[in-house]
Amino acid sequence: MFIKELRRVSALATVTVRVDAETKAAATAIVEGLGLDLSTAVRAFMKQIVLRRAVPLVLEYPPDDPFDSPANRAALRESIAQADRGEFAMVTTLDELEAAAA
């Protein structure tokens, strides 16, 4: 049985991924901080795809994004509602904007 396992492992394939140098360097630093190399991290990612039969990613804004907050979302919804009601001022300079907001 051990020999069958060795044969299965020895049948490796090469995967080539194109990514910008900055992303590769940042990802490498993160996985090395976890004690892995980039190839091992990519293999683990692919194994998780197979095990879960899904892509194990959460696609969302980072939680530390200062713009994407409940307060800003509420303010944006209110601004859209005001514009829909025609409650807005046309301004062309920062001074005009500050005066309209006062």
Secondary structure, DSSP 8 states (H G I E B T S, - for coil): -HHHHHHHHH----------HHHHHHHHHHHHHTT--HHHHHHHHHHHHHHHTS-----S--TT-SSSSHHHHHHHHHHHHHHHTT-----SSHHHHHHHH-
